[in-house]
Amino acid sequence: MPLATRALGRSGLRITTVGFGSWAVGGGGWAYGWGPQDDAESLATLRHALELGVNWIDTAAVYGLGHSEEVVGRLLREIPQPARPLVFTKCGLVWNDAQPMREPRRLLSPDSIRRECEASLRRLGVERIDLYQFHWPDEAGTPVEESWAAMVQLVQEGKVRAIGVSNFDVRLLARCEAIRHVDSLQPPFSLINRAAAYKHLPWCASHETGVICYSPMQSGLLTDGFVADRVRNLAEDDWRRRASEFLEPSLGQNLRLRDALRPIAKRHGTSVSAIAVAWTLAWPGVSGAIVGARTPEQVDGWIDAASIELTAQDLDEIASAIHRTKAGAGPAQPARPERDGFAA
């Protein structure tokens, strides 16, 4: 049975509600790596996700300092053009090859955007990127209007089909929208990191901007098998070792919230991971969730999210667990018309 799809705003793209996130595919040896990753395993995992019906891959130039895009490019060359998945990538994080563990610079100057686009096209082995996104706001002083105009030019030249942003606030979104429609926003959004529900999701819904949320499983915390001791055993270059959500007191609160999902997962005959991802998809305006995996078995752990529809009871139980555990921050559940005094 095909996976459900949703429109990515008014970009003209229809995406499955879950997409493959290839951050970990980049491997280790850079500032935000996940530790070593075998390319053959990555390719097997990507193939498995596509076999299950996933129709888009999200990557970025900075993941593995180009390596993730190269692996995705190897996959694309195996697949006839009409059967290929949509490919989304990002620009704006510029690294120093001589110092791979150094924080990349957040740079969105027009000339840098163009260089990055050309490099991504080469690594991916494609003539056009389906969705090109700013990874983070510029910190070098480039006005966002100049950056966004450069993206519009890439669309006009046929190098890019749709354009979006990641990690932008509403103020920056509005400045881009005044020049050319923002096709998508990619914010972090999960049961733990719920801040995007305050302003980002409503803004996108009102402007017909698609939303593809990242880290819906909070980088592995909201999975069935994650335990506190695992943090100590992560690879030395795994960025999660220093992330606040993986350190106490947040770690304990987060895992108690994860445990509260187990009865709901049992009712649906699925995994905690799938429930966590399905929760993000229950919010109005969310087009899809980017879900990572390092093995085919991990894909099997979350693929059910594409077909789960959480009930009002499920959402109430989850909201109660959020309040009880005090995990994360942000609104605890999407508004329901019947609950909030409107006609259903």
Salt bridges, closest charged atoms under 4 A:
ASP39 OD1 - HIS67 NE2 2.78
ASP39 OD2 - ARG74 NH1 3.70
GLU51 OE1 - HIS48 ND1 3.85
ASP58 OD2 - LYS90 NZ 2.63
GLU69 OE1 - ARG123 NE 2.73
GLU70 OE1 - HIS67 ND1 3.44
GLU78 OE2 - ARG47 NH2 2.78
ASP111 OD2 - ARG115 NH1 3.44
GLU118 OE2 - LYS159 NZ 3.11
ASP130 OD1 - ARG161 NH1 3.89
GLU145 OE2 - ARG175 NE 2.81
GLU157 OE2 - ARG114 NH2 2.88
GLU177 OE2 - HIS181 ND1 2.89
ASP183 OD2 - ARG180 NH1 2.67
GLU208 OE1 - ARG10 NE 3.53
ASP229 OD1 - ARG232 NH2 2.47
GLU236 OE2 - ARG241 NH2 3.68
ASP238 OD2 - ARG240 NH2 2.82
ASP259 OD1 - ARG258 NE 2.77
ASP259 OD1 - ARG262 NE 3.29
ASP300 OD1 - HIS48 NE2 2.69
ASP314 OD1 - ARG267 NH2 2.67
ASP314 OD2 - HIS268 NE2 2.70
ASP316 OD1 - ARG336 NH1 3.28
GLU317 OE2 - ARG267 NH2 3.26
GLU338 OE2 - ARG336 NE 3.31
ASP340 OD1 - ARG339 NE 3.39
